[in-house]
């Protein structure tokens, strides 16, 4: 199954999330088979991570966006958790601080972009400034509408400077979200994650859906593509994301650098 072709938003494509099945699991026979594929993909990513660090010419930025309870944390844990932690940095963007608000909206984002040789993961991202800022009317329409172009220019600049950008929208249904939020209330191990704001935002589901559709339509570019991943089935979400990351990294054609010293003159003793 070519997940890149199936789930990537084509530049210029008008996205309608109602036409995307969040419960789909194409190309997979079930959870057991998918877990084997996930393990193989993680091994591929781990090998490419080592190459990325050794070559030290570029970096990888993975952007994860989703409705509340969409599975961002689970994706990070299952797909990227097994990697060498020295080479991965996860940044979660919360409500902007006073200092961050005193700068342009991309200032805090640029500071977190991974350096060469590293993998950076954004748990939420600069897209919150055209999502929550829009839905909750934190800034005027005349402000957030201009941000699509600013984001595209920013991501193109990153791409031209050796940052591979992959963006994933983890697509869950409204019913699946409710089920997950209820489990947070019922499970003592997950109650700490419960937040009244999550249930409040459920009342704005349609508004967020329209905002996401505009993000996916306006900001799906060749240099920083969006992938819409069916995420109701966590096991499928993980294998699809891992396959896309593995293929993208392998496609970079990275090579080990030549030794810095003449190895024939080094005596091991």
N, C-alpha and C positions, 0 to 999 in steps of 0.2 A: 504494500500500500504506500503510495507516494503522498505522505502527509503534508509535505511542502506545497504541492500543487493543490491538494484538496482543501487545505485550511487557510492558505495565505490569501489575504485580501489583495486583489489585483488593483494597481494604481488606476484611479478613476472609477472604480466599482462603487455603486450605490448600495450600501449595506442595509439589509432589513433583517434584524435578529429573529423575527418571527418565522423566517424562512430557514433558519438554522436549528437543527434538532439538538438540544443540549444533552439528550440521552443516547445519542448515536455512539456506536463503537465499531466503525467500519474496519474490516480487515483483521478482526480479532475473534478468536473462538471462545474467549472467556477469560476470567480473571487469572486462572492458573497459567495459561499460555502467555498472557500479557506480562505476568510477573517475570517469566523467563526472558522475555524480550526486553523488559526494563533493565534487568541485571546485565544483559549483553550491551545495551545502549550506555549504561553507566560506565562499563569497562571502556567503551570507545571514548566517552567523554573524558574519563580519567587519563587515558593515554594522550589525548589531544591537549588536556590541561598541562601535562608535563612538557609537551612540545611548545605550547604557548609561553610558558615560563622560560624555557631554555632559549627560545628564539628571541624573546624580549623585543619584538618589533610592533606588536599590536595588542589590543585587549578586546574583551568580549563584554558587552553590556546586555543583560537580560532584564526586560521590563515586564512585570506581572501586574495586571489589572483585573478586577472582578467586582461583582456586587459583594456586599458583606456576606461572609461565610462561603465565598466562592472557591476557596481552596488554595490561596496563595501560600500560606504557611506550609500546608501539606505538600505542595509541589516542591518547595524549597527543600523540605526535609527528605523527601523520597528521591528526588532527582539529583539534587546538588549536595545533599548532606554527606554522601559517601566520598566526596572529593577531598583532596588535601586542603584543610581549612586555611593553611597559610596562603593559598592562592585565590581564596574566595572572600569577597566582602559583601555582606548583605546590608542594605540601607532601607530602613522603614521611614517613610515620610509622614509625619504627624502634622498637627496644626502648626502653622508657621510661628516661629518665635518673634519677639519684638525686633531682634536684629535682622532676621530673615525678611520681615515685612518692610524693613527700611531699604531693601534692595529690590531689583527687578525679580520677577517670579522664577526666573531660571538660575539665579545666583546660587541658591542652595543646592540645586541639582548639579550644576557644573562642578561644584566642589567635591561631589561624591562619585564622579565618573571614574572608572577604574584606570589605574596607571598601566603602562605597557607590561605585558606578561601576566596580567591579573584578570579574573572574572569578577564582574560587579553585578549584583542583583538588586533591582529596585522593587521593594514591596510597597506598591503604590508609587506614584512618581509625579513628574511635571504635569501629567494629564489630569491630576486632581484640580488643576487650575482652569480646566475647561469642563470639569464634571461637577464636583461639589460646589465650586465657585459659581457655576451657572445655575444649578438646580436650587441652591439655597440663596441665590441672588446676593452673593458676597461682593461681587463687583458688577458694574453696569454691563449690559449687553454690548455696548460699543467697545468695551475693554476685552472681554473674553473672546469675541468673534475675531479679533486681530491676532489672537494667540496661536491659532492653527498655523498660520504662515510663519510665525516666529519659532514655533516648535519644529516645523519642517526645516527651516534654515539652520536651527541649532543641531538637529540630528544629522543633517547633511554635512555640516562642519565637522562633527565627530567622525563620521564615516570617512571623510577625506583626510582625516588625521589618524587613521589606523584603528578606529573603534568600530568593531562589528556590533551592530544594534539589532537585537531580536526582541519583538514585542508580542506578548501573549495576552489575549483576553480570554479568561476562563469563563465559559458560558454555561450558567446553570439556570434552571427554571425557577419560577417563583415558589412553586410547591416544594422543590428540593431545598431551597433556601430556608423556608419555614421549618422543614423537618430538621435541618441542621441547627437552626437557632433554638428550637425546642430541646434538642439534645444537650445544648450548652446549659440550659436551665436545669435539666434532669440529672446530668452527670457531674458529681462533685469535682471530678478532675478537670472539668471544662467550665465550671461556673464562673471562674475568674475572668473568662473571656466575654461573659454576657454584658451587654451594654444597651441601655434603653434607647440610645440613638439608633441602633441597628433596626429596632422595631419601628421607630419613628420614620426611618428612611424607607421602610417597606411601603409606607403610604405614598411614597414618591417613586415607586417602581417604574411607572410609565415615563415619568420625567427623566429618570436616570437612563432608561432604555433609549429614549430619543437622543440624549446627550452622548451616550456611547456610540450610537449609530453614526452620529455626526463625526465623532473622533475617528472611528474606523474608516469612514468615508474620506474625510479630509486629510488624514495623516497616514494613510497607507502608501508608502513610497518604495521605490526600488532599493534605496540605500538604508531604509529602516522599516522593513515590512511588518504588518500586523498579521497575527495568526489567531483565528477564532477557534478555540479548542472546546469541543463538547466536554463538559466537566461534571455532569451528574454522576457519572461512574468514575470514581476517583482513580481506579486502576487504569482505565483507558486514558484519562487525562495525563497521568504520569508517563505512560509509554509513548503517547503522541508528542508531548513536550520534549522528552528525552531523545526521541528519534530526530526531531527537527534540529535540536541543538547539536547532536552528534554529526549530522550531515553538514550543517553549516560550518562547524569547526574543521571537519575533514576537507571541506571545499576551499579552505583558505590556503591549502598547499604549503603548510608550514614545514620547515626543515631544521634539523639540529645545526647549530653553528659549528664552525670548524674550531678545533682546539686552539686555545690562545698561546700554547707553547709547542715546541717541537717535541713530540712524544718520544722520538727515538733517542733523545738525549736525557730522558728521565729514567733513572735507575731506581727500581722498586726494591728496597731492602729493609 
